[in-house]
Amino acid sequence: MWFEIVPLVLIVIIIVVLIRAAFFTVEQQRVAVVERFGKFLRIARPGLHTRLPFADRIAVRMSLQVEQLELHIETKTKDNVFVDFEVAVQYKVDPQHVQDAHYLLDDPKAQIEAFTSDVVRSKLPGLDLDSAYADVEEMALAIEQTLRDRMKEYGYMIVKALVLNINPATEVKEAMNRINASRRNQEPAIAQGEADKILVVKRAEAEAESKRLQGEGVAAQRKAIIGGLRDSVAKFSSETNVRPQEVMQLVTLTGYTDMLRDVASSSATNTILLPPTPSGISDLIAALKASGAVDSTTRK
């Protein structure tokens, strides 16, 4: 009886194998390229599909999700600084050109890297390092537009191109940091210098104003003294019939003695005094008269 069961089992197995070979499924966000005897037949979208067993085969299952490729491109800037240019390219298979994406391009990542390197090495050498940092957005747009135009021929869509970083050599980074630190230190120094300049100018202006006022005060004081002396000499001469020259000699002597008193009251002085004798005083008066100080004062 067992020889009757064996054919049935074989038939069931063959049917199961044929069913499994005739049906297949495609997951969401994926597509399958179906070939018949090695020739392209059709694109299978997500869902359940049938195929001719042993004649049709799934050549490849391709993802429609966005993928990201990070690239490091070494080049130099206009000021001869070698940099590591980091770029991230987001791309995916165009659902309407899956056949081209599979058959026209064997290695899409290598092709994207080649196109990106071509753009970076054609544009970055025309910029110095500071301009390269400032024009990051323009570089990203140039890479994105170039890749979008060229990869479209191979059935790929470029979603976005991002410039992640521009890394110069360590020595260049340290030099840039020193330059920036010097600039930051220079700004407060300039501000402090301007503040000191303003203080010096204001102090000089205040001192000049003080000297002017002091000079005006001294002039007014001398004018008052001369006026008082003139009035005193005139009054004393008219009342006592004493000559003005004699009155001025008395005033000079009084001033001299007042000066001696002021000098003597000071605890520290290096003034040289004349001998306080009648002959010394006579000599002083004679010297004053000879210089014209007495006569000129009297005339005033």
C-alpha positions as CSV (number, residue, x, y, z in Angstrom):
1,M,0.0,0.0,0.0
2,W,2.9,2.3,0.5
3,F,3.7,2.2,-3.2
4,E,0.2,3.8,-3.7
5,I,0.9,6.7,-1.3
6,V,4.3,7.7,-2.7
7,P,3.0,9.0,-6.0
8,L,0.4,11.1,-4.2
9,V,3.1,12.6,-2.0
10,L,5.3,13.4,-5.0
11,I,2.4,15.0,-6.7
12,V,1.7,17.2,-3.7
13,I,5.3,18.2,-3.4
14,I,5.5,19.1,-7.1
15,I,2.3,21.2,-6.8
16,V,3.7,23.0,-3.8
17,V,7.0,23.7,-5.6
18,L,5.1,24.9,-8.7
19,I,2.9,27.2,-6.5
20,R,5.9,28.6,-4.7
21,A,7.7,29.1,-8.0
22,A,4.7,30.7,-9.7
23,F,3.9,33.3,-7.0
24,F,6.0,35.9,-5.3
25,T,5.5,39.0,-3.2
26,V,7.2,42.5,-3.3
27,E,7.4,44.5,0.0
28,Q,6.4,48.1,0.4
29,Q,8.8,50.7,-0.8
30,R,10.5,48.1,-3.0
31,V,10.3,46.9,-6.6
32,A,11.4,43.8,-8.4
33,V,12.9,43.5,-11.8
34,V,11.6,40.3,-13.5
35,E,13.4,38.7,-16.4
36,R,12.4,35.8,-18.6
37,F,15.3,33.7,-19.8
38,G,17.6,36.5,-19.0
39,K,15.7,39.2,-20.9
40,F,13.9,42.1,-19.1
41,L,10.2,41.3,-18.8
42,R,8.6,43.8,-16.4
43,I,8.8,45.7,-13.1
44,A,6.8,44.2,-10.2
45,R,5.4,46.7,-7.7
46,P,4.5,46.0,-4.1
47,G,2.0,43.1,-3.7
48,L,1.4,39.5,-4.9
49,H,2.6,38.6,-8.4
50,T,2.7,35.5,-10.6
51,R,5.5,34.3,-12.9
52,L,6.2,31.4,-15.2
53,P,8.0,28.8,-13.2
54,F,11.6,28.0,-14.3
55,A,11.3,30.7,-17.0
56,D,10.9,33.9,-15.1
57,R,13.2,35.0,-12.4
58,I,13.6,38.0,-10.1
59,A,16.8,39.7,-11.2
60,V,17.0,42.2,-8.4
61,R,14.8,43.8,-5.7
62,M,15.5,47.5,-5.5
63,S,14.6,49.9,-2.6
64,L,12.7,53.1,-3.3
65,Q,13.7,54.6,0.0
66,V,16.0,57.6,0.3
67,E,19.6,56.6,0.9
68,Q,22.5,58.8,2.1
69,L,26.1,58.6,0.8
70,E,28.8,60.5,2.8
71,L,31.9,61.5,0.8
72,H,35.3,62.8,1.8
73,I,36.9,64.8,-1.0
74,E,40.4,66.1,-0.6
75,T,41.3,69.3,-2.6
76,K,42.9,72.7,-2.1
77,T,41.7,76.2,-2.0
78,K,42.8,79.3,-3.8
79,D,45.3,80.2,-1.0
80,N,46.9,76.7,-1.3
81,V,45.3,75.2,1.8
82,F,44.5,71.5,1.5
83,V,41.1,70.6,3.0
84,D,38.9,67.5,3.5
85,F,35.5,68.4,2.0
86,E,32.7,66.4,3.6
87,V,29.5,66.0,1.6
88,A,26.4,64.0,2.2
89,V,24.2,63.1,-0.9
90,Q,20.7,61.9,-0.4
91,Y,19.4,59.9,-3.4
92,K,16.9,57.3,-4.4
93,V,15.7,55.2,-7.3
94,D,13.2,56.9,-9.6
95,P,10.0,54.7,-9.5
96,Q,9.4,55.6,-13.1
97,H,12.9,54.6,-14.3
98,V,13.7,51.4,-12.3
99,Q,14.8,49.6,-15.4
100,D,17.4,52.3,-16.2
101,A,18.6,52.3,-12.6
102,H,19.3,48.6,-12.8
103,Y,20.6,48.1,-16.3
104,L,22.4,51.4,-17.0
105,L,24.5,51.8,-13.9
106,D,26.4,49.1,-12.1
107,D,27.7,51.1,-9.1
108,P,25.6,54.3,-8.4
109,K,27.6,55.2,-5.3
110,A,30.8,55.3,-7.3
111,Q,29.2,57.4,-10.0
112,I,27.8,59.9,-7.5
113,E,31.2,60.2,-5.9
114,A,32.8,60.9,-9.2
115,F,30.3,63.6,-10.2
116,T,30.6,65.2,-6.7
117,S,34.4,65.2,-6.8
118,D,34.3,66.8,-10.2
119,V,32.1,69.7,-9.0
120,V,34.1,70.3,-5.8
121,R,37.5,70.2,-7.5
122,S,36.3,72.6,-10.2
123,K,34.8,75.2,-7.8
124,L,36.7,75.1,-4.6
125,P,40.2,75.9,-6.0
126,G,38.8,79.3,-7.1
127,L,37.9,80.3,-3.5
128,D,40.1,81.0,-0.6
129,L,39.5,79.3,2.7
130,D,37.3,82.1,4.2
131,S,35.2,82.3,1.1
132,A,34.8,78.5,1.0
133,Y,33.3,78.6,4.5
134,A,31.1,81.6,3.5
135,D,29.8,80.0,0.3
136,V,28.9,76.6,1.7
137,E,25.3,76.9,0.6
138,E,26.3,77.8,-3.0
139,M,28.6,74.8,-3.1
140,A,25.8,72.5,-1.9
141,L,23.4,73.9,-4.5
142,A,26.0,73.5,-7.3
143,I,26.6,69.8,-6.3
144,E,22.9,69.1,-6.0
145,Q,22.0,70.6,-9.4
146,T,24.9,68.8,-11.2
147,L,24.1,65.4,-9.7
148,R,20.3,65.9,-10.4
149,D,20.9,66.6,-14.1
150,R,23.5,63.8,-14.6
151,M,22.0,61.0,-12.4
152,K,18.6,61.5,-14.0
153,E,19.9,59.8,-17.1
154,Y,20.5,56.6,-15.0
155,G,17.1,56.5,-13.3
156,Y,18.2,58.1,-10.0
157,M,16.7,61.1,-8.2
158,I,18.9,63.4,-6.1
159,V,16.9,64.6,-3.0
160,K,19.5,66.8,-1.3
161,A,23.2,67.6,-1.2
162,L,24.6,68.8,2.1
163,V,28.1,70.1,2.9
164,L,28.8,68.7,6.3
165,N,32.2,70.2,7.0
166,I,35.4,71.7,5.6
167,N,38.4,70.4,7.5
168,P,41.7,72.0,6.8
169,A,45.0,70.6,8.3
170,T,45.5,70.8,12.0
171,E,48.3,73.4,11.6
172,V,45.9,75.7,9.6
173,K,43.2,75.3,12.2
174,E,45.6,76.3,15.0
175,A,46.8,79.3,12.9
176,M,43.2,80.4,12.3
177,N,42.4,80.1,16.0
178,R,45.4,82.3,16.8
179,I,44.4,84.9,14.3
180,N,40.8,85.0,15.6
181,A,42.1,85.2,19.2
182,S,44.4,88.1,18.2
183,R,41.5,89.9,16.5
184,R,39.3,89.5,19.6
185,N,42.0,90.8,21.8
186,Q,42.7,93.7,19.5
187,E,39.1,95.0,19.7
188,P,39.1,95.6,23.5
189,A,42.6,97.1,23.2
190,I,41.4,99.5,20.6
191,A,38.4,100.4,22.7
192,Q,40.6,100.9,25.8
193,G,42.9,103.1,23.8
194,E,40.1,105.2,22.5
195,A,38.8,105.5,26.1
196,D,42.3,106.5,27.4
197,K,42.6,109.0,24.5
198,I,39.3,110.6,25.5
199,L,40.3,110.8,29.1
200,V,43.7,112.4,28.2
201,V,42.0,114.9,25.9
202,K,39.4,115.8,28.5
203,R,42.0,116.0,31.2
204,A,44.1,118.4,29.0
205,E,41.1,120.5,28.2
206,A,40.2,120.7,31.9
207,E,43.8,121.6,32.7
208,A,43.9,124.3,30.0
209,E,40.6,125.7,31.3
210,S,42.0,125.7,34.8
211,K,45.2,127.5,33.7
212,R,43.1,130.0,31.8
213,L,40.9,130.7,34.8
214,Q,44.0,130.8,37.1
215,G,45.7,133.3,34.8
216,E,42.7,135.4,34.7
217,G,42.6,135.3,38.5
218,V,46.2,136.2,38.9
219,A,45.8,139.0,36.4
220,A,42.8,140.3,38.3
221,Q,44.7,140.0,41.5
222,R,47.7,141.9,40.2
223,K,45.4,144.5,38.8
224,A,43.7,145.0,42.1
225,I,47.1,145.1,43.9
226,I,48.4,147.7,41.5
227,G,45.2,149.8,41.8
228,G,45.4,149.6,45.5
229,L,49.0,150.6,45.6
230,R,48.4,153.5,43.2
231,D,45.6,154.8,45.3
232,S,47.5,154.3,48.6
233,V,50.7,156.1,47.2
234,A,48.6,159.0,45.8
235,K,46.7,159.4,49.1
236,F,49.8,159.0,51.3
237,S,51.7,161.5,49.2
238,S,49.0,164.1,49.2
239,E,48.5,163.9,52.9
240,T,52.1,163.7,54.1
241,N,53.9,165.6,51.3
242,V,56.2,162.6,50.9
243,R,57.5,161.8,47.5
244,P,56.0,158.7,45.7
245,Q,59.5,157.2,45.3
246,E,59.9,157.2,49.1
247,V,56.4,155.7,49.6
248,M,57.3,152.9,47.1
249,Q,60.5,152.2,49.0
250,L,58.5,151.7,52.1
251,V,56.0,149.4,50.4
252,T,58.9,147.4,48.9
253,L,60.4,147.1,52.3
254,T,57.1,146.0,53.8
255,G,56.7,143.3,51.1
256,Y,60.2,142.1,51.7
257,T,59.7,141.7,55.4
258,D,56.4,139.9,54.8
259,M,58.2,137.5,52.5
260,L,60.8,136.8,55.2
261,R,58.0,136.0,57.6
262,D,56.3,133.6,55.2
263,V,59.6,131.9,54.4
264,A,60.5,131.6,58.1
265,S,57.1,130.0,58.8
266,S,57.7,127.2,56.3
267,S,59.2,124.0,57.7
268,A,61.0,123.0,54.4
269,T,62.5,125.5,52.1
270,N,65.6,125.9,49.9
271,T,65.3,129.7,49.4
272,I,68.5,131.7,49.7
273,L,68.0,134.8,51.9
274,L,69.9,138.1,51.7
275,P,71.5,139.3,55.0
276,P,68.9,141.2,57.0
277,T,71.1,144.3,57.5
278,P,70.4,147.9,56.6
279,S,73.1,147.8,54.0
280,G,71.6,144.7,52.5
281,I,68.1,146.3,52.4
282,S,69.6,149.5,50.8
283,D,71.3,147.3,48.2
284,L,68.0,145.5,47.5
285,I,66.2,148.8,47.1
286,A,68.9,150.2,44.9
287,A,68.8,147.0,42.7
288,L,65.0,147.3,42.4
289,K,65.3,151.0,41.5
290,A,68.0,150.2,38.9
291,S,65.8,147.6,37.3
292,G,63.0,150.2,36.9
293,A,60.6,148.2,39.0
294,V,59.9,151.0,41.5
295,D,59.6,153.7,38.9
296,S,57.4,151.7,36.6
297,T,55.1,150.8,39.5
298,T,55.0,154.4,40.6
299,R,54.1,155.5,37.1
300,K,51.2,153.0,37.0
